[in-house]
């Protein structure tokens, strides 16, 4: 029999200390942040026309190439500061910032 390896839970911090912030110019809507987050902080949504108009030229091209889908932070107050989303994002589009009520 193989031995079980127990990983320490990386999400032990209390909520409302930090929250994820998605850089929409970098996000390509691939979704690994959704898959790794144990607290359902993210969902994939179509970017609004207003948000699209604020993107850089390169950001607009990436957005159109990926069907205007971007990761959205829907439950920032549930973030436990584990950073799994940060490390999972292939575009490095997510950072953790000091929590601010929306």
C-alpha positions as CSV (number, residue, x, y, z in Angstrom):
1,X,0.0,0.0,0.0
2,X,1.2,3.5,-0.8
3,X,1.4,6.1,2.0
4,X,-0.9,9.0,2.1
5,X,0.6,12.5,2.0
6,X,-1.4,15.1,3.8
7,X,-0.9,18.6,2.6
8,X,-1.3,21.5,4.9
9,X,-4.4,23.6,4.1
10,X,-3.0,26.7,2.5
11,X,-6.3,28.6,3.1
12,X,-6.2,28.9,6.9
13,X,-6.3,32.7,7.1
14,X,-9.5,34.5,8.1
15,X,-11.6,36.3,5.6
16,X,-11.6,40.0,4.8
17,X,-7.9,40.6,5.0
18,X,-7.1,40.4,1.3
19,X,-9.1,40.0,-1.9
20,X,-8.2,38.9,-5.4
21,X,-8.0,41.6,-8.1
22,X,-8.1,40.6,-11.8
23,X,-6.1,42.6,-14.3
24,X,-8.5,42.5,-17.2
25,X,-5.8,43.4,-19.7
26,X,-4.0,40.2,-18.9
27,X,-6.9,37.8,-18.2
28,X,-7.6,35.5,-21.1
29,X,-10.6,33.8,-19.5
30,X,-9.1,30.3,-19.2
31,X,-10.6,29.7,-15.8
32,X,-8.0,27.9,-13.6
33,X,-8.8,30.4,-10.9
34,X,-12.3,29.1,-10.8
35,X,-11.2,25.5,-10.6
36,X,-8.6,26.0,-7.8
37,X,-10.5,28.3,-5.5
38,X,-12.2,26.4,-2.7
39,X,-14.4,29.3,-1.7
40,X,-16.1,30.1,-5.1
41,X,-14.6,33.6,-5.3
42,X,-14.6,33.7,-9.1
43,X,-16.9,33.2,-12.1
44,X,-16.5,33.7,-15.8
45,X,-18.5,36.6,-17.3
46,X,-18.6,38.6,-20.5
47,X,-16.8,41.9,-20.0
48,X,-19.0,44.9,-20.2
49,X,-18.7,47.5,-23.0
50,X,-17.6,50.1,-20.5
51,X,-14.8,47.8,-19.1
52,X,-13.8,46.8,-22.6
53,X,-13.4,50.5,-23.6
54,X,-10.9,51.0,-20.8
55,X,-8.6,48.1,-21.9
56,X,-5.3,48.7,-23.6
57,X,-5.0,47.9,-27.3
58,X,-3.4,44.5,-26.6
59,X,-6.0,43.8,-23.9
60,X,-8.8,44.5,-26.4
61,X,-7.2,42.1,-28.9
62,X,-6.9,39.3,-26.2
63,X,-10.4,39.9,-25.1
64,X,-11.9,39.6,-28.6
65,X,-9.8,36.5,-29.3
66,X,-11.2,34.8,-26.2
67,X,-14.9,35.7,-26.7
68,X,-14.9,38.6,-24.2
69,X,-15.0,36.2,-21.3
70,X,-13.0,37.3,-18.2
71,X,-12.7,36.1,-14.6
72,X,-14.8,38.1,-12.2
73,X,-14.4,38.3,-8.5
74,X,-18.0,37.7,-7.2
75,X,-17.3,36.9,-3.5
76,X,-14.3,39.0,-2.4
77,X,-15.2,38.8,1.3
78,X,-14.8,35.0,1.2
79,X,-11.1,35.0,0.2
80,X,-8.9,33.2,2.7
81,X,-5.6,34.6,1.4
82,X,-4.3,31.2,0.2
83,X,-3.1,32.5,-3.2
84,X,-4.1,29.4,-5.1
85,X,-5.7,31.6,-7.8
86,X,-2.5,33.7,-8.1
87,X,-0.3,30.7,-8.8
88,X,-2.9,29.0,-11.0
89,X,-3.4,31.9,-13.4
90,X,-1.2,31.3,-16.5
91,X,-1.3,35.0,-17.5
92,X,-0.3,36.2,-14.0
93,X,-3.5,38.4,-14.1
94,X,-4.5,37.9,-10.4
95,X,-3.0,39.7,-7.4
96,X,-4.1,39.8,-3.8
97,X,-4.8,43.3,-2.4
98,X,-5.9,44.6,0.9
99,X,-9.7,43.9,1.3
100,X,-12.0,46.7,0.4
101,X,-15.8,46.4,0.6
102,X,-17.3,46.7,-2.8
